[in-house]
Amino acid sequence: MLAVSKRVAIALSGAHWTSLPTSFYGCLHSRQHCNKLHGHANHGSDGQKRGWNRKAGYGTAIAVFGGAVATAWAFSSADFNKLKAEAPVLIDEELKKRFGVRKPGLPEYSLDDVAKHASVDDRVWVCFNNGVYDITDFISHHPGGDKILLGAGGSVEPFWTLYAVHKRADVLELFETYRIGNLREDDVGVSTANMTDPYALEPRRHVALKPASKTPFNGEPPLSLLVEHLITPNELFFVRNHLPVPDVKENEYTLEVSGLGVRELSLSLADIKKFPRHTITAAVQCGGNRRSEMVKVRPVKGLSWGAAAISNATWTGARLSDVLRAAGLDETNTEAKHVQFEGLDLDPTSHPFGASIPLWKAVERIGEVILAYEMNGEPLPRDHGYPVRVIVPGVVGARNVKWLGRIIVSDVESDSHWQQNDYKGFAPNVDWDTVDFSKSPAIQEMPVVSAICDPGDGETVTLVDGKINVKGYAYSGGGRKIVRVDISSDGGASWREVETLESDAAEHPKAWGWTLWKTQVEVPKGTKSLDLVVKAVDSNYNTQPENFENIWNLRGVLSHAYHRISIKLK
Amino acid sequence: MLAVSKRVAIALSGAHWTSLPTSFYGCLHSRQHCNKLHGHANHGSDGQKRGWNRKAGYGTAIAVFGGAVATAWAFSSADFNKLKAEAPVLIDEELKKRFGVRKPGLPEYSLDDVAKHASVDDRVWVCFNNGVYDITDFISHHPGGDKILLGAGGSVEPFWTLYAVHKRADVLELFETYRIGNLREDDVGVSTANMTDPYALEPRRHVALKPASKTPFNGEPPLSLLVEHLITPNELFFVRNHLPVPDVKENEYTLEVSGLGVRELSLSLADIKKFPRHTITAAVQCGGNRRSEMVKVRPVKGLSWGAAAISNATWTGARLSDVLRAAGLDETNTEAKHVQFEGLDLDPTSHPFGASIPLWKAVERIGEVILAYEMNGEPLPRDHGYPVRVIVPGVVGARNVKWLGRIIVSDVESDSHWQQNDYKGFAPNVDWDTVDFSKSPAIQEMPVVSAICDPGDGETVTLVDGKINVKGYAYSGGGRKIVRVDISSDGGASWREVETLESDAAEHPKAWGWTLWKTQVEVPKGTKSLDLVVKAVDSNYNTQPENFENIWNLRGVLSHAYHRISIKLK
């Protein structure tokens, strides 16, 4: 059990969460709740094998913090459509002046009263600031599903400290519609009195990274800087975190390997470095890259990424297949179908960030999955998974688990929220009232995409010799190479091939890196504005869809339609 | 050299070509011509290794027949646009009444005169019926490039016997514009006097197969029959032949294996059957499937396929990787990058039908390439490659070489016309005046596609309980599984997911088979017509393009936009 204790210690030191009065959360930790909250259908034999870890987690971290693992929120699709996708997050002070303020005439409840309403049978109450709310009728609209119940019978503030996306005026206006009373004055502030900022130990980021959210940190570089480099410098590489960044010390680090058909291994960083070094160039792209364009069709749930939630680096590490074979992987075990990854970034219930990939990707030679400890020749920066991140080349960023703590060979996919109830695509008619996440496959390899990065949308560009320079990137998942980029300067009425493509030398089906492209567009005299459009073709001759209307999905993922910008000329 | 002789003998017995006077063709067989006609840039070290075979081929078959390997034709893109893509092929008798008739007032030439004009320097003359033509200025517009020179200085009739697509009124009208004279009366008919029909020994086909061309035979089944069967019955499986079907006898059959990093092997059918049997379900799709829809944007070159140039079967045979390893494949030989295939179907210059695939596809476990000798549990039918066809699952039909005679591990792709100058995609602005086939990759894995098969476009459908049944297929190349099919009954304004998908059990990245889908569409009372549209999503979340305009290409391949039909209701 030594390794387990060490893991929890790492997580705690990383997040710097201090103890809260357990009375507020004690009601949540019954076996019944654990089953309800984490009893996914695929919590099978493997889940049982990991039971000891889950229990250790609950016993420690829930008492410390409590919290929900949903990364964002939604109401009914009708309510949802009222919300502005890009509303700013409010700072706590402003928040508490405007929402959850004491309302004369409402009944008064104590924290103990609230704690009695911690299940659907008893109605689900929560408190915030001076307010008490009955959110029972909202539960079915929460995109994180019943994980919202983790907050039942107590304050929502510890959750919102972790997921600042809740702290928006439009969200809180809807929240206030569930208001049923005022919290007893003596109890106000008790829930957060001993709570420190789980984001206190975040690494410093380059000022060029424009945050899509600050806690957890998610940021992208300016598009024009992004395409200056075939290999993105570490400090400009977009950052997509789902939880606070753990502060992992090398001498405390252990990677555990277990599961179907393997011997259990505990590997230090030095152990991992003993495997043959393998270097690949691979782009990593967020499933929600370019979401801010899809939003224009109808609102979606998720961070409002521009087109720079993608970057390209060289990654060095041990091949996952080498590590699994060192653990004696039994390839004749036909039950083993997935490889699950757990990060050392834990949510308040001590659930790690998690993901999985199909076993073939982990073991076949053309999979090239590596346990990376170097990024562009340097130790991984903290924001990118120090000391070890799994790089699953050609696969959506969310499966490239950072701060890798555990590898589990399993018959089932990861039961994490992000594998089961996030990062999946749906037909355009599916909304938050009708969605069934079990019906769609988790995104792995992603479709072909491209973007114009320079000039930027809306920019005024100076003509040189009657021409303008246009630059951008193109990328396709699954190791497919970009074979052609077409550009239109008349809004898509006519097209021509871009002359210059730049990429590393890897070929299909191991072309994991992106392709940069550039061209000059001739502009007829007297033209005042141009509508530029780009589309790319990959080595499977996949093309992009023309518009977002027919690929719209409620999560705003897979946002890969033609990229269109308008520029002015002078 | 025994194997070589046997191979040529098979080809000859298959095509039943008899000797022509060699004087007409002798001028073509100089080293200069061979270099010009077959000197592809990639005719490298491997080409030299195969030189003995090429020479044997020239020495025999050219003297027998002469001919061009271009499967079709084109003029300048301006001329080309005048042609109707679906004009019927004329029978010989009608042809000769209308074209190449004696024209009073033109100069008269003998066959010997014509033979003196067999190169661009001397001007290129050909004759047809009673006519003599100077086609020098047409050569650069021929899609098969300078292969047209194989006919220089003689009659075009032996070529047109093989490629009946030339025998169209619109083509011949253009041909007549190159007319310069009349052929001496004694010489008329000499070129074809001893020629027999190379298609005399074609197999019988099921009457349901609607021919897109008869010589070579290309036919597709009715869409409504096609989707009756998850596994297409052999007799309904679409047929795509590029040359006459060779009449291969099992006891004469030899498969030769050679090339970089392998020992030369000669395998009989019995030898191939000694390797472990492996069965896969795989769809085979022509690169030009659904071309007849793309044609509506602008004309393209190629057979006018409907949406049924795709079928699905189980294939049993030896794994190509097993055979290559039995030949001692040296996987450390980094020069070896491709595996070339040659068929036993030879063109008149004794060039076989040829194709190649990248080496990784041949050797990696997830490639699953097999040398199939059974189709749906029976010996391969002649039309599908008896006795052995390579099945390259997930890859365009043209690489699934039938009547497999030779496997060559090489540093370069096949130099065949079909690999180099056909089956490639281009940007919509590229026309026959600007195309450079060396700039695009040969199609291998194909993008996601779908089609509505029942009801058919334009049909009148009877409502049952206010509903209609709609059925079709969806498929994606590269082993990607169909994960969703969306249907619209309002021309694409709104969409919903189809409920029922049927496929074999294979999963990504080895989902080689197609998916059949069906649904019921509810029809509002009083509706007289419906515009149905279908689109599919594969396991990479690739989607189809909405329209053909922006994926149009001069060869009409990769025709995978949304499938749209209009039906009437009663």
Interface residues (C-beta under 8 A of the other chain):
Chain A: P358 W360 E364 R365 I366 G425 A427 P428 N429 V430 S440 P441 I443 Q444 E445 M446 P447 V448 G477 G478 V483 R484 D486 G492 S494 W495 R496 E497 E507 H508 P509 K535 V537 S539 N540 Y541 N542 T543 Q544 P545 E546 N547 N550 I551 L558
Chain B: P358 W360 E364 R365 I366 G425 A427 P428 N429 V430 S440 P441 I443 Q444 E445 M446 P447 V448 G477 G478 V483 R484 D486 G492 S494 W495 R496 E497 E507 H508 P509 K535 V537 S539 N540 Y541 N542 T543 Q544 P545 E546 N547 N550 I551 L558
